[in-house]
């Protein structure tokens, strides 16, 4: 439950911040990954929507890993499992 609360706080902080577009036209916003929250924090498989969002946000993952506010979430075992389940290689930044 503590992880969910912290994640929610981070999401609110991100919404308040300006989001940056990537060269590929994707708007980098960790809020877009919210459909994955259940799969990241439990052992449930990611939904189709979650995998779609992970694929869309793939160009942004290195930026999230370099941001101290998001690094622990993106680099967590649950996030790695979700990326693998969705067929998205974990970035090496």
Secondary structure, 3 states (H helix, E strand, C coil): CHHHHHHHHHHHHHHHCCCEECCCCCEECHHHHHHHHHHHHCCCCCCHHHHHHHHHHHHHHHHHHHCCCCHHHHCCHHHHHHHHHCCCCCCCC
